[in-house]
């Protein structure tokens, strides 16, 4: 299907306890071949909600243009991270 993503995605398991010399276990999992699995299309729909060529008017009204920020994810318990592929596409 033209909208299906067929490239394997990386799944990463991280431990909240291990902070030094952390060992990351990973494996690749193929995404489903369902036609609604279209991350780029979902992102385009989200961006199209902005005010046409004006961009995201809420962000422009509340966040200075020259502001930069860093974010860090803190795992409080062992778990599986989901959505890495989408996060990479959004924040790249």
C-alpha positions in Angstrom: 0.0 0.0 0.0 1.5 3.5 -0.9 0.8 4.9 2.6 2.3 1.9 4.6 5.7 2.3 6.1 7.7 -0.8 5.4 11.1 0.0 6.8 11.9 -1.7 10.1 11.8 0.5 13.2 14.1 0.3 16.2 12.7 -0.7 19.5 14.8 0.2 22.5 14.6 -1.2 26.0 16.1 0.9 28.8 16.6 0.4 32.5 15.7 3.1 35.0 18.2 1.7 37.5 21.3 1.4 35.4 22.8 4.8 35.0 26.6 4.1 34.5 27.8 2.0 31.7 24.2 1.4 30.6 23.6 -1.5 28.3 20.9 -0.9 25.8 19.1 -3.9 24.3 17.4 -3.3 21.0 15.7 -5.2 18.3 14.1 -4.2 15.0 10.4 -4.8 14.6 8.7 -4.4 11.2 5.7 -2.0 11.4 2.3 -3.3 10.5 1.4 -3.2 6.8 -1.9 -1.6 7.6 -2.7 1.4 5.3 -3.5 3.7 8.3 0.1 3.4 9.5 1.2 6.6 8.0 3.2 8.7 10.4 4.2 11.4 7.9 0.5 11.8 6.9 -0.5 12.2 10.5 2.2 14.8 11.0 1.0 16.7 7.9 -2.6 16.6 9.2 -1.4 18.0 12.5 0.5 20.8 10.8 -2.3 21.6 8.5 -4.4 22.6 11.5 -2.2 25.7 11.8 -3.4 29.0 10.3 -2.5 28.5 6.7 0.8 30.2 5.8 0.9 32.0 9.2 2.1 28.8 11.0 1.3 27.9 14.5 -0.2 31.1 15.9 -0.3 29.8 19.5 3.4 29.1 19.5 4.2 32.4 17.8 2.1 34.3 20.4 3.6 32.6 23.4 7.2 31.5 22.5 9.9 33.9 21.4 11.3 33.2 17.9 14.9 32.9 19.1 14.1 30.5 22.0 15.8 27.1 22.0 15.2 24.3 24.4 16.5 20.9 25.4 14.4 18.0 26.7 15.4 14.9 28.6 13.4 11.8 29.1 13.6 10.4 32.7 12.7 6.7 33.2 11.5 6.2 36.7 10.9 2.5 36.1 12.0 -0.2 33.6 9.9 -0.1 30.5 9.7 -0.1 26.8 9.9 3.1 24.9 7.2 3.4 22.2 7.0 6.1 19.6 10.7 6.6 18.9 10.2 6.7 15.1 7.5 9.4 15.5 9.6 11.4 17.9 12.6 11.3 15.6 10.4 12.5 12.7 8.9 15.4 14.8 12.0 16.6 16.5 14.5 16.1 13.7 
